[in-house]
């Protein structure tokens, strides 16, 4: 004997996910990233600078990540079907996971090449490196400004923001190494800057990977305290117990909660299922920002009945 009802506080625009609201911003950031990537590759070859090439490689990964985020928006906005009841919203999280794996690969490559340069030093031209490094830094600052707002609402936009932020720091490292080479001739500054860039890539990627895996493993949203949720539900008049309480995230901006709520039979008879559902929704809606809440109301003794049926 149950009743279900959805109650939403949407972060995403109607008909879309959190990332969809920033599709235009992502396209602009992608265009900037691709342009600067090509510029830095040319600069790295001309100046024989591993730091510039490393930054360009990270830019290439940024471009792939932005492209996957835009592709994910396309799939995520496709309508739900009988087999895929949440549609393709989870495609965004899969794109974020692929992005993380690519970043880890690039970070490892940069670290390896930097160590090789300590063994076999190269003649990096500091002047050219400064020019191309400055171009990269300006472009990164523009992209960061564009992505600042969206990174608070979407894992994919946050991933792009973190990558561009790491790129900006990488550009600073490139500029510092170029100045050192230009003023002192110390060529080791270039692989050192490359190591710094590689070490900036990996920790941020691991953090984003952890958040992405939490979504895929259907962990409770980080801003939802399940003990507190249970306490709030049990505090309602007539509620005796709550079981099968679950909260998870479909994709960025789409948290979901479901629960079986045991209510005294006399209370259910007196106020009815609809009023009880409204009280539950109001209770959680005032304290927790959850996209969909689904409750099954059960009279006392129903859980034992379910247990007998299962056995």
Residue pairs with C-beta under 8 A, 6 or more apart in sequence:
1 297
1 298
1 299
1 302
2 260
2 296
2 297
2 298
3 273
3 274
3 277
3 295
3 296
3 297
4 294
4 295
4 296
5 277
5 281
5 293
5 294
5 295
6 292
6 293
6 294
7 281
7 284
7 285
7 290
7 292
7 293
8 290
8 291
8 292
8 293
9 285
9 289
9 290
9 291
10 253
10 291
11 18
11 153
11 252
11 253
11 254
11 289
11 291
12 18
12 20
12 21
12 253
12 254
13 20
13 21
15 77
16 73
16 76
16 77
17 73
17 76
17 77
17 89
17 92
17 154
17 251
17 252
17 253
17 254
18 150
18 153
18 154
18 157
18 251
18 252
18 253
18 254
19 26
19 69
19 72
19 73
19 76
19 92
19 150
19 154
19 155
19 156
19 157
19 251
19 252
20 73
20 76
20 77
21 150
21 153
22 147
22 149
22 150
22 154
22 157
23 70
23 73
25 146
25 147
25 150
25 157
26 66
26 69
26 70
26 73
26 147
26 150
26 157
26 160
27 70
28 146
29 66
29 143
29 146
29 147
29 160
29 164
30 63
30 66
30 67
30 70
32 139
32 142
32 143
33 59
33 62
33 63
33 66
33 139
33 143
33 164
34 59
34 63
35 139
36 59
36 135
36 136
36 139
36 140
37 56
37 59
37 60
37 62
37 63
39 132
39 135
39 136
40 52
40 53
40 55
40 56
40 59
40 132
40 135
40 136
41 52
41 53
41 56
42 132
43 49
43 52
43 128
43 129
43 131
43 132
43 133
43 135
44 50
44 51
44 52
44 53
44 55
44 56
44 132
45 53
46 125
46 128
47 124
47 125
47 126
47 127
47 128
47 129
47 132
48 122
48 123
48 124
48 125
49 124
49 125
49 128
49 129
49 132
49 174
49 177
49 178
49 190
50 113
50 114
50 117
50 122
50 124
50 190
50 191
50 194
51 124
51 129
51 133
51 170
51 173
51 174
51 177
51 178
51 190
51 191
51 193
51 194
51 197
52 129
52 132
52 133
52 136
52 174
53 113
54 110
54 113
54 114
54 170
54 193
54 194
54 197
54 198
55 133
55 136
55 167
55 170
55 171
55 174
55 197
57 106
57 109
57 110
58 106
58 110
58 163
58 166
58 167
58 170
58 197
58 201
59 136
59 167
60 106
61 99
61 102
61 103
61 106
61 163
62 160
62 163
62 164
62 167
64 99
64 102
65 95
65 99
65 102
65 103
65 156
65 159
65 160
65 163
66 160
68 95
68 98
68 99
68 156
69 92
69 95
69 96
69 99
69 156
69 157
69 159
69 160
71 91
71 95
72 91
72 92
72 94
72 95
72 156
73 92
75 88
75 91
76 87
76 88
76 89
76 90
76 91
76 92
76 251
77 87
77 88
78 87
78 88
79 87
80 86
80 87
81 87
86 250
86 254
89 250
89 251
89 254
90 250
90 251
91 251
92 154
92 155
92 156
92 251
92 252
93 155
93 212
93 215
93 216
93 251
93 252
95 156
96 155
96 156
96 159
96 208
96 212
97 209
97 212
97 213
97 216
99 156
99 159
99 163
99 208
100 159
100 205
100 208
100 209
100 212
101 209
103 163
103 201
103 202
103 204
103 205
104 201
104 202
104 205
104 206
104 209
106 201
107 198
107 199
107 201
107 202
107 205
108 198
108 202
110 194
110 195
110 197
110 198
110 201
111 194
111 195
111 198
111 199
113 191
113 194
114 191
114 192
114 194
114 195
114 198
115 191
115 195
117 190
117 191
117 194
118 188
118 191
121 187
121 188
122 187
122 190
123 187
124 177
124 178
124 181
124 187
124 190
125 181
126 178
126 179
126 180
126 181
126 182
126 183
127 178
127 182
129 174
129 175
129 177
129 178
129 181
129 190
130 175
130 178
130 179
130 182
132 174
133 171
133 174
133 175
133 178
134 171
134 175
136 167
136 170
136 171
136 174
137 168
137 171
137 172
137 175
140 164
140 165
140 167
140 168
140 171
141 168
143 164
144 161
144 164
144 165
144 168
147 157
147 160
147 161
147 164
148 161
150 157
150 158
150 161
151 157
151 158
151 160
151 161
151 162
152 158
153 252
153 253
154 252
154 253
155 208
155 211
155 212
155 215
155 251
155 252
156 252
157 252
158 208
159 208
162 204
162 205
162 208
163 204
165 204
166 197
166 200
166 201
166 204
169 196
169 197
169 200
170 193
170 196
170 197
170 200
173 193
173 196
173 197
174 193
174 197
176 189
176 193
177 189
177 190
177 192
177 193
178 189
180 186
180 189
181 187
181 189
181 190
211 222
214 222
214 249
215 248
215 249
215 251
218 246
218 248
218 249
219 248
219 249
220 226
220 247
220 248
221 247
221 248
221 249
221 255
221 290
223 289
224 247
224 255
224 257
224 288
224 290
226 245
226 247
228 287
229 245
229 247
229 257
229 284
229 288
230 242
230 245
232 283
232 284
232 287
233 239
233 242
233 245
233 259
233 261
233 280
233 283
233 284
234 241
234 242
235 283
236 279
236 280
236 283
237 267
238 263
238 264
238 266
238 267
238 268
238 271
238 276
239 261
239 262
239 263
240 262
240 263
240 264
240 300
241 261
241 262
241 303
242 259
242 260
242 261
242 262
243 259
243 260
243 262
243 303
244 258
244 259
244 260
244 296
245 257
245 258
245 259
245 260
246 257
246 258
246 259
247 255
247 256
247 257
247 258
247 290
248 255
248 256
249 255
249 256
250 256
250 291
253 291
254 291
254 292
255 289
255 290
255 291
255 292
256 290
256 291
256 292
256 294
257 284
257 288
257 290
257 292
257 293
257 294
258 293
258 294
258 295
258 296
259 294
259 295
259 296
260 295
260 296
260 298
260 303
261 276
261 280
261 295
261 296
261 297
261 298
262 298
262 299
262 300
262 302
262 303
263 276
263 297
263 298
263 299
263 300
264 299
264 300
265 299
265 300
267 276
268 276
268 297
268 299
273 297
276 297
277 295
277 297
280 293
280 295
281 293
281 295
284 290
284 293
285 293
